[in-house]
Amino acid sequence: MTRRQGMTLAVCTRNRHDDLQRCAASVARQTPNFPVQVMIVDDGDMPDSVLDKIGRTLDPRGFTLTYYRKQNAGLLQSRIESVAQAAHDVILFLDDDVELEADYLSRLADLYAQHPSASGIGGIDPSIRGNWKWNGFARLFLYDSGKPGKLSPSGYGGSMTRWCGMREPFPTEYLLGCNMSFRKKALQGLRPVEWLTGYSMGEDLYLSHWAGRTGELWIDPGLRVRHYQSPVSR
């Protein structure tokens, strides 16, 4: 990716209006020197006043706001429809209850330039941490592989509790759904599956597997979000 190509931020949301506005405000504090499309993929009912406020937040920063009201319910469907609607070649999926830390977008663009064979790059949620007791428990029950970028023998991503201890970007088998990005072409042909409906727990592993067929996946511990874990169901 070059900076001229731009980036689409797809925020898949459902009736979390306060969270969404806080997320948009954190995006507006970013200072990328490339085009950014902020695409709200809505699975609920958004008042015009909320959308207008988000537009006023983003417009002075030069971001393009796109609102897309979905037809098919479910988080995985939101991801799939985001790919179809995205204007740019890199899609960053953000949960609506996160805030981006400073320079997130510029750092992500630099990483794609440094790793041209990457099909996906993700960041971390610093609140997800392990300790020796948790790590031992997770290893015993096959939830943690013991290696930061590797899924467990049972297919779980419990090793993400180790990500905060990493200092440099590292290859991985999976990304974290609250802030994960992919090249658009790596998600072409992505299909719904019957075991991922509604909130779709595990859809980030599914997207990671799909994108990983065509290129490398990376985690950068320098890409960080504040994840507020909204109590409002989506």
C-alpha atoms as a printed R data frame, in Angstrom:
    type eleno elety resid chain resno       x       y      z
1   ATOM     1    CA   MET     A     1   0.000   0.000  0.000
2   ATOM     2    CA   THR     A     2   1.142   3.541 -0.708
3   ATOM     3    CA   ARG     A     3  -0.246   6.518  1.111
4   ATOM     4    CA   ARG     A     4  -1.931   7.807 -2.037
5   ATOM     5    CA   GLN     A     5  -4.210   4.776 -2.079
6   ATOM     6    CA   GLY     A     6  -5.973   5.584  1.159
7   ATOM     7    CA   MET     A     7  -7.743   3.482  3.730
8   ATOM     8    CA   THR     A     8 -11.327   2.586  4.625
9   ATOM     9    CA   LEU     A     9 -12.286   2.447  8.301
10  ATOM    10    CA   ALA     A    10 -15.306   0.168  8.620
11  ATOM    11    CA   VAL     A    11 -17.126   0.583 11.922
12  ATOM    12    CA   CYS     A    12 -19.759  -2.135 12.271
13  ATOM    13    CA   THR     A    13 -22.330  -0.897 14.757
14  ATOM    14    CA   ARG     A    14 -25.761  -1.534 16.230
15  ATOM    15    CA   ASN     A    15 -27.474   1.006 18.497
16  ATOM    16    CA   ARG     A    16 -24.332   2.108 20.364
17  ATOM    17    CA   HIS     A    17 -24.620   5.783 19.548
18  ATOM    18    CA   ASP     A    18 -22.533   7.212 22.400
19  ATOM    19    CA   ASP     A    19 -19.776   4.659 21.842
20  ATOM    20    CA   LEU     A    20 -19.780   5.361 18.116
21  ATOM    21    CA   GLN     A    21 -19.421   9.117 18.629
22  ATOM    22    CA   ARG     A    22 -16.465   8.574 20.963
23  ATOM    23    CA   CYS     A    23 -14.849   6.283 18.385
24  ATOM    24    CA   ALA     A    24 -15.362   8.892 15.638
25  ATOM    25    CA   ALA     A    25 -13.803  11.590 17.829
26  ATOM    26    CA   SER     A    26 -10.670   9.448 18.252
27  ATOM    27    CA   VAL     A    27 -10.497   8.978 14.480
28  ATOM    28    CA   ALA     A    28 -10.757  12.741 14.000
29  ATOM    29    CA   ARG     A    29  -7.637  13.177 16.175
30  ATOM    30    CA   GLN     A    30  -5.563  11.128 13.728
31  ATOM    31    CA   THR     A    31  -3.286  12.952 11.280
32  ATOM    32    CA   PRO     A    32  -2.821  10.704  8.216
33  ATOM    33    CA   ASN     A    33  -1.515  12.204  4.991
34  ATOM    34    CA   PHE     A    34  -3.620   9.925  2.788
35  ATOM    35    CA   PRO     A    35  -7.356   9.705  2.023
36  ATOM    36    CA   VAL     A    36  -9.505   8.093  4.717
37  ATOM    37    CA   GLN     A    37 -13.072   6.866  4.289
38  ATOM    38    CA   VAL     A    38 -14.981   6.311  7.533
39  ATOM    39    CA   MET     A    39 -17.762   3.868  6.723
40  ATOM    40    CA   ILE     A    40 -20.470   3.274  9.313
41  ATOM    41    CA   VAL     A    41 -22.072  -0.102  8.653
42  ATOM    42    CA   ASP     A    42 -25.285   0.014 10.642
43  ATOM    43    CA   ASP     A    43 -27.221  -3.000 11.872
44  ATOM    44    CA   GLY     A    44 -29.619  -0.893 13.947
45  ATOM    45    CA   ASP     A    45 -31.449   2.414 13.954
46  ATOM    46    CA   MET     A    46 -29.369   5.588 13.926
47  ATOM    47    CA   PRO     A    47 -30.991   8.995 14.453
48  ATOM    48    CA   ASP     A    48 -30.103  11.633 11.884
49  ATOM    49    CA   SER     A    49 -28.854  13.850 14.714
50  ATOM    50    CA   VAL     A    50 -26.172  11.295 15.658
51  ATOM    51    CA   LEU     A    51 -25.021  10.887 12.076
52  ATOM    52    CA   ASP     A    52 -24.923  14.673 11.605
53  ATOM    53    CA   LYS     A    53 -22.799  15.082 14.724
54  ATOM    54    CA   ILE     A    54 -20.334  12.442 13.534
55  ATOM    55    CA   GLY     A    55 -20.149  14.175 10.162
56  ATOM    56    CA   ARG     A    56 -19.352  17.500 11.829
57  ATOM    57    CA   THR     A    57 -16.625  15.778 13.833
58  ATOM    58    CA   LEU     A    58 -14.935  14.186 10.825
59  ATOM    59    CA   ASP     A    59 -15.446  16.771  8.087
60  ATOM    60    CA   PRO     A    60 -12.966  19.407  9.361
61  ATOM    61    CA   ARG     A    61 -10.252  16.733  9.350
62  ATOM    62    CA   GLY     A    62 -10.879  15.892  5.690
63  ATOM    63    CA   PHE     A    63 -12.268  12.404  6.271
64  ATOM    64    CA   THR     A    64 -15.025  11.097  3.994
65  ATOM    65    CA   LEU     A    65 -18.038   9.759  5.888
66  ATOM    66    CA   THR     A    66 -20.154   7.004  4.325
67  ATOM    67    CA   TYR     A    67 -23.254   5.601  5.984
68  ATOM    68    CA   TYR     A    68 -24.464   2.176  4.935
69  ATOM    69    CA   ARG     A    69 -27.666   0.693  6.370
70  ATOM    70    CA   LYS     A    70 -27.443  -3.073  6.089
71  ATOM    71    CA   GLN     A    71 -30.074  -5.434  4.783
72  ATOM    72    CA   ASN     A    72 -28.784  -8.665  6.329
73  ATOM    73    CA   ALA     A    73 -28.374  -8.881 10.103
74  ATOM    74    CA   GLY     A    74 -25.270 -10.125 11.892
75  ATOM    75    CA   LEU     A    75 -21.672  -9.039 12.473
76  ATOM    76    CA   LEU     A    76 -20.166 -11.343  9.866
77  ATOM    77    CA   GLN     A    77 -22.616  -9.975  7.322
78  ATOM    78    CA   SER     A    78 -21.441  -6.476  8.298
79  ATOM    79    CA   ARG     A    79 -17.853  -7.491  7.548
80  ATOM    80    CA   ILE     A    80 -18.832  -9.015  4.209
81  ATOM    81    CA   GLU     A    81 -20.855  -5.993  3.137
82  ATOM    82    CA   SER     A    82 -18.037  -3.672  4.255
83  ATOM    83    CA   VAL     A    83 -15.719  -5.323  1.752
84  ATOM    84    CA   ALA     A    84 -18.231  -4.745 -1.036
85  ATOM    85    CA   GLN     A    85 -18.732  -1.076 -0.121
86  ATOM    86    CA   ALA     A    86 -15.161  -0.042  0.788
87  ATOM    87    CA   ALA     A    87 -13.634   2.677 -1.396
88  ATOM    88    CA   HIS     A    88  -9.982   1.879 -0.658
89  ATOM    89    CA   ASP     A    89  -7.607  -1.055 -0.907
90  ATOM    90    CA   VAL     A    90  -7.003  -1.469  2.825
91  ATOM    91    CA   ILE     A    91  -9.939  -1.964  5.198
92  ATOM    92    CA   LEU     A    92  -9.494  -1.359  8.918
93  ATOM    93    CA   PHE     A    93 -12.309  -2.881 10.977
94  ATOM    94    CA   LEU     A    94 -12.916  -1.030 14.239
95  ATOM    95    CA   ASP     A    95 -15.357  -1.919 16.970
96  ATOM    96    CA   ASP     A    96 -17.627   0.997 17.770
97  ATOM    97    CA   ASP     A    97 -16.545   0.952 21.441
98  ATOM    98    CA   VAL     A    98 -12.833   1.589 20.854
99  ATOM    99    CA   GLU     A    99 -10.671   4.685 20.707
100 ATOM   100    CA   LEU     A   100  -7.586   4.794 18.513
101 ATOM   101    CA   GLU     A   101  -4.358   5.824 20.190
102 ATOM   102    CA   ALA     A   102  -2.225   8.549 18.596
103 ATOM   103    CA   ASP     A   103  -0.788   8.002 15.092
104 ATOM   104    CA   TYR     A   104  -2.514   4.632 14.676
105 ATOM   105    CA   LEU     A   105  -3.476   5.209 11.036
106 ATOM   106    CA   SER     A   106  -0.097   6.548  9.937
107 ATOM   107    CA   ARG     A   107   1.706   3.674 11.625
108 ATOM   108    CA   LEU     A   108  -0.608   1.143  9.983
109 ATOM   109    CA   ALA     A   109   0.011   2.648  6.540
110 ATOM   110    CA   ASP     A   110   3.765   2.481  7.129
111 ATOM   111    CA   LEU     A   111   3.501  -1.188  8.097
112 ATOM   112    CA   TYR     A   112   1.707  -2.069  4.873
113 ATOM   113    CA   ALA     A   113   4.461  -0.290  2.955
114 ATOM   114    CA   GLN     A   114   7.096  -2.265  4.883
115 ATOM   115    CA   HIS     A   115   5.306  -5.596  4.403
116 ATOM   116    CA   PRO     A   116   4.029  -5.675  0.799
117 ATOM   117    CA   SER     A   117   3.196  -9.388  1.059
118 ATOM   118    CA   ALA     A   118   0.979  -8.877  4.112
119 ATOM   119    CA   SER     A   119  -2.708  -9.603  3.615
120 ATOM   120    CA   GLY     A   120  -3.648  -8.363  7.075
121 ATOM   121    CA   ILE     A   121  -2.225  -6.356  9.975
122 ATOM   122    CA   GLY     A   122  -3.747  -5.953 13.405
123 ATOM   123    CA   GLY     A   123  -3.220  -4.179 16.683
124 ATOM   124    CA   ILE     A   124  -3.707  -4.995 20.324
125 ATOM   125    CA   ASP     A   125  -6.078  -4.260 23.172
126 ATOM   126    CA   PRO     A   126  -3.698  -3.529 26.099
127 ATOM   127    CA   SER     A   127  -6.362  -4.524 28.623
128 ATOM   128    CA   ILE     A   128  -6.018  -8.167 27.527
129 ATOM   129    CA   ARG     A   129  -3.186  -9.407 29.701
130 ATOM   130    CA   GLY     A   130  -2.202 -12.710 31.200
131 ATOM   131    CA   ASN     A   131  -0.175 -13.777 34.217
132 ATOM   132    CA   TRP     A   132   1.585 -16.964 35.126
133 ATOM   133    CA   LYS     A   133  -1.543 -18.454 36.721
134 ATOM   134    CA   TRP     A   134  -3.738 -17.654 33.736
135 ATOM   135    CA   ASN     A   135  -1.118 -18.780 31.243
136 ATOM   136    CA   GLY     A   136  -0.751 -22.133 33.009
137 ATOM   137    CA   PHE     A   137  -4.512 -22.635 33.162
138 ATOM   138    CA   ALA     A   138  -4.944 -21.695 29.498
139 ATOM   139    CA   ARG     A   139  -2.160 -24.019 28.369
140 ATOM   140    CA   LEU     A   140  -3.619 -26.899 30.370
141 ATOM   141    CA   PHE     A   141  -7.042 -26.552 28.755
142 ATOM   142    CA   LEU     A   142  -5.672 -25.970 25.229
143 ATOM   143    CA   TYR     A   143  -6.806 -22.344 25.077
144 ATOM   144    CA   ASP     A   144  -3.283 -20.924 24.698
145 ATOM   145    CA   SER     A   145  -0.600 -22.235 22.368
146 ATOM   146    CA   GLY     A   146   2.204 -20.640 24.400
147 ATOM   147    CA   LYS     A   147   3.351 -18.665 21.351
148 ATOM   148    CA   PRO     A   148   1.965 -15.146 20.734
149 ATOM   149    CA   GLY     A   149   1.094 -15.591 17.059
150 ATOM   150    CA   LYS     A   150  -0.126 -19.165 17.096
151 ATOM   151    CA   LEU     A   151  -3.608 -20.576 17.690
152 ATOM   152    CA   SER     A   152  -3.943 -23.229 20.378
153 ATOM   153    CA   PRO     A   153  -4.259 -26.936 19.458
154 ATOM   154    CA   SER     A   154  -8.024 -26.547 19.945
155 ATOM   155    CA   GLY     A   155  -8.154 -23.508 17.629
156 ATOM   156    CA   TYR     A   156  -8.471 -20.753 20.260
157 ATOM   157    CA   GLY     A   157  -6.674 -17.407 20.320
158 ATOM   158    CA   GLY     A   158  -5.812 -17.366 24.018
159 ATOM   159    CA   SER     A   159  -2.202 -16.472 23.244
160 ATOM   160    CA   MET     A   160  -3.286 -12.848 22.659
161 ATOM   161    CA   THR     A   161  -2.758 -12.360 26.421
162 ATOM   162    CA   ARG     A   162   0.956 -12.430 25.509
163 ATOM   163    CA   TRP     A   163   0.766  -9.652 22.935
164 ATOM   164    CA   CYS     A   164   1.334  -6.818 25.412
165 ATOM   165    CA   GLY     A   165   4.720  -8.303 26.237
166 ATOM   166    CA   MET     A   166   5.933  -8.115 22.639
167 ATOM   167    CA   ARG     A   167   8.071  -5.185 21.518
168 ATOM   168    CA   GLU     A   168   8.189  -5.596 17.736
169 ATOM   169    CA   PRO     A   169   5.704  -6.626 15.024
170 ATOM   170    CA   PHE     A   170   5.437 -10.404 14.693
171 ATOM   171    CA   PRO     A   171   3.756 -12.850 12.282
172 ATOM   172    CA   THR     A   172   0.516 -14.385 13.473
173 ATOM   173    CA   GLU     A   173  -2.184 -16.833 12.501
174 ATOM   174    CA   TYR     A   174  -5.000 -14.537 13.622
175 ATOM   175    CA   LEU     A   175  -5.997 -10.932 14.319
176 ATOM   176    CA   LEU     A   176  -8.187  -9.380 17.021
177 ATOM   177    CA   GLY     A   177 -11.621  -8.260 15.847
178 ATOM   178    CA   CYS     A   178 -11.776  -4.910 17.649
179 ATOM   179    CA   ASN     A   179  -8.964  -3.534 15.446
180 ATOM   180    CA   MET     A   180  -7.960  -5.640 12.478
181 ATOM   181    CA   SER     A   181  -7.138  -4.629  8.924
182 ATOM   182    CA   PHE     A   182  -6.908  -6.472  5.629
183 ATOM   183    CA   ARG     A   183  -6.146  -5.794  2.018
184 ATOM   184    CA   LYS     A   184  -9.492  -5.714  0.274
185 ATOM   185    CA   LYS     A   185  -8.389  -8.281 -2.281
186 ATOM   186    CA   ALA     A   186  -7.556 -10.744  0.528
187 ATOM   187    CA   LEU     A   187 -11.224 -10.814  1.572
188 ATOM   188    CA   GLN     A   188 -12.722 -11.133 -1.894
189 ATOM   189    CA   GLY     A   189 -15.227 -13.978 -2.045
190 ATOM   190    CA   LEU     A   190 -15.724 -14.022  1.730
191 ATOM   191    CA   ARG     A   191 -18.908 -15.983  2.421
192 ATOM   192    CA   PRO     A   192 -21.357 -16.272  5.316
193 ATOM   193    CA   VAL     A   193 -21.297 -19.532  7.244
194 ATOM   194    CA   GLU     A   194 -24.108 -21.056  9.248
195 ATOM   195    CA   TRP     A   195 -22.178 -21.280 12.527
196 ATOM   196    CA   LEU     A   196 -21.446 -17.526 12.608
197 ATOM   197    CA   THR     A   197 -24.730 -15.690 12.985
198 ATOM   198    CA   GLY     A   198 -25.853 -12.755 15.128
199 ATOM   199    CA   TYR     A   199 -22.956 -11.358 17.138
200 ATOM   200    CA   SER     A   200 -20.720 -13.988 15.476
201 ATOM   201    CA   MET     A   201 -18.182 -14.815 18.171
202 ATOM   202    CA   GLY     A   202 -15.054 -16.005 16.391
203 ATOM   203    CA   GLU     A   203 -15.667 -14.207 13.110
204 ATOM   204    CA   ASP     A   204 -12.266 -12.528 13.483
205 ATOM   205    CA   LEU     A   205 -10.637 -15.975 13.333
206 ATOM   206    CA   TYR     A   206 -12.680 -16.769 10.246
207 ATOM   207    CA   LEU     A   207 -11.604 -13.549  8.494
208 ATOM   208    CA   SER     A   208  -7.996 -14.150  9.529
209 ATOM   209    CA   HIS     A   209  -8.076 -17.665  8.094
210 ATOM   210    CA   TRP     A   210  -9.617 -16.419  4.843
211 ATOM   211    CA   ALA     A   211  -7.107 -13.596  4.377
212 ATOM   212    CA   GLY     A   212  -4.182 -15.729  5.488
213 ATOM   213    CA   ARG     A   213  -4.599 -17.964  2.462
214 ATOM   214    CA   THR     A   214  -3.177 -15.214  0.229
215 ATOM   215    CA   GLY     A   215  -0.504 -13.575  2.371
216 ATOM   216    CA   GLU     A   216   1.072 -12.997  5.750
217 ATOM   217    CA   LEU     A   217  -0.713 -11.731  8.843
218 ATOM   218    CA   TRP     A   218   1.067  -9.479 11.335
219 ATOM   219    CA   ILE     A   219   0.397  -8.057 14.784
220 ATOM   220    CA   ASP     A   220   2.054  -4.790 15.765
221 ATOM   221    CA   PRO     A   221   1.979  -4.116 19.532
222 ATOM   222    CA   GLY     A   222   2.492  -0.444 18.673
223 ATOM   223    CA   LEU     A   223  -1.009  -0.337 17.153
224 ATOM   224    CA   ARG     A   224  -3.136   0.146 20.233
225 ATOM   225    CA   VAL     A   225  -6.760   0.887 21.028
226 ATOM   226    CA   ARG     A   226  -8.669   1.591 24.199
227 ATOM   227    CA   HIS     A   227 -11.463  -0.949 24.245
228 ATOM   228    CA   TYR     A   228 -14.326   0.044 26.512
229 ATOM   229    CA   GLN     A   229 -16.263  -3.238 26.240
230 ATOM   230    CA   SER     A   230 -19.660  -1.584 25.854
231 ATOM   231    CA   PRO     A   231 -22.460  -3.136 27.924
232 ATOM   232    CA   VAL     A   232 -24.889  -2.468 25.061
233 ATOM   233    CA   SER     A   233 -25.382  -5.648 23.023
234 ATOM   234    CA   ARG     A   234 -24.743  -5.480 19.301
